[in-house]
Amino acid sequence: MKRLLISVLGLTVLISCNSSKNIATQKAPVATTPQTPTTQSVSKTTYWQQHVDYKMDIDMDVNTYQYKGNQTLVYTNNSPDVLNRVYYHLYFNAFQPGSEMDVRSLTIADPDPRVGDRISKLKPNEIGYIKVHSLKQNGTVLKHETVGTVLEVDLAKPIQPGESVTFNMVFDAQVPLQIRRTGRNNREGVALSMTQWYPKLAEYDFEGWHADPYIGREFHGVWGDFDVKLTIDENYVVGGTGYLKNPDAVANNGKITWHYTAPKVHDFTWAADPDYIHDTAQVPNGPLLHFYYKSTLDADKKESWKKLQPKTVELMQYFSKHIGTYPYKQYSVIQGGDGGMEYAMCTLITGNRSFGSLFGVTAHEMAHTWFQFLLATNEAKHEWMDEGFTTYISNLAENDIMNRNRENPVSSTYRSYIYLAKSGKEQPLTTHADRYHFNQAYGISAYNKGAVFLAQLGYIIGEDNLKKTIKKYFNDFAFKHPTPNSIIRSAEKVSGLELDWYVTDFAQTTNTIDYSVKNIEEKTITLERIGQMPMPIDLTVTYTDDTTENFYIPLQMMRGEKPTSATLKADWAWAYPTYTFEVGKAVKSVQIDPKEMMADIDKKNNTK
């Protein structure tokens, strides 16, 4: 009998936003801000999440790369807990000699070449910093201490469940020389790539506070509404998150104040440069796409940016069809940063690329919008759910849109994972993103093993069920910070199978899959499980008369079978190392997993 699993599902948060226009030059509509769940509604469900409303006034000096900020933040405690402290991320502080990011890069065996020893060599006018000068809670001055990239704050009064409080902050900051993701004057000459640039309240959820120091990996944030006024040199073109409210703003003493709003996001990013070309493309029945790239690019590279635009329309349509509808009214592809990195309503990518490279990085970063910004797993703990699922779906999109016709578009991710599994350097996917011994092991685990997790799930439950699962996962958990159990519960509901064993073995251990054809005697076939990880088995038998027959051996602990036209055999219980069955004719050969969708680390013994 299939056991009953209890599902902890969330409160669906809907988004309603009117159309956006050109971030820097066109008229912007009035955006309807999604409503935050009320205290009463939160009390009636097992799911809750915190809410933030940011208002910021920023004055940027493009000559010194310093800026001053005033931030008003309304924080709503939707948790059942009394909060005595809060924490802010001060990410720019990572770009100082002696920071944790600097020391980690100097001591890890295989440092990211983009970082290397560059932080250790920054001069005082090249470092990044955010300095908080004052912080008040409902008008009362608070004690606070900057500890690396985290601001620790003692509250004047505890925040009660259901209570909203207002924090007022005055700060100033310096934009670091561009090293990792953010900064000024990147290698392609983009003036400002402003990511993770403001004091950002840390996430508090059912696991408690997530005030992780910024050492090397990615981010986790609280959903909310942003209202940002940015004062900057009048010659700079600005693009990024949100909707422009004052497209007709005029300069005053050589500077313009641009006013943006962004409803229901957990980050706010912008980039600016005096040499940006700004193009747009409309997605039919979808968002307006913006493209910002340097006019100083060579002619062939600028042509690649032109060719990219209709293909990006196709990407937006593909992801909206195969995952879920993109809920905002604009999305921007912006030249900046140090490679490719996703943010709210936009991505920053390096732009001096061939068309194929430009399309590939755009496909990957745009796919992150669904897995990183709309589902938003905690990337410090479950980075593979973001990077891996993004890799999976973007590979499928590229294969479809570019007509590559590859039978298995993610076959390279299997090869990378198997290499890692046999290298002796693998750590479980439960490893904190900053705790990997090797950057290479992190990269293969997050991007490749994470992609294999999803692709192999299709092998287990059936490809049609996987397609339904991805859509259900999005519908069930968008705007809810899902965990590994979330994707499994969605898959179980679609397939009717029990799948907790899969997430346990593949994500929480380094157990490997290895099945072999042990013996063939006339009409009798014996298989062997060598690896510790269980799997159901697809296999093809070729008889001595050269006819073939496909068989399916369910895994007993699945408590069912995937849809298949193959001949169904009896269940195989995991604890039994061998499995023997009879067929109707003399056997010539047997092949386990002929489509190679199972991540078997030794395929040589799959055939006999």
SULQUI-V727474 format. One record per helix or strand of 2 or more residues. SS is the DSSP state (A for helix, B for strand). FROM is the first residue (numbers start at 1). LEN is the number of residues. Records with the same first field share a line. If there is no record, write none. Layout:
# SULQUI-V727474
SS->FROM-LEN / FROM-LEN
This chain:
# SULQUI-V727474
A->39-4 / 91-4 / 100-8 / 119-3 / 299-24 / 355-20 / 383-19 / 411-13 / 439-23 / 463-15 / 484-12 / 500-9 / 556-3 / 603-4
B->51-11 / 66-11 / 83-7 / 129-9 / 140-2 / 143-5 / 150-10 / 164-11 / 183-2 / 192-3 / 200-2 / 203-3 / 208-3 / 224-10 / 237-4 / 243-2 / 255-11 / 270-4 / 276-7 / 288-7 / 330-6 / 340-4 / 346-4 / 515-7 / 524-6 / 537-7 / 548-8 / 567-6 / 578-5 / 587-6
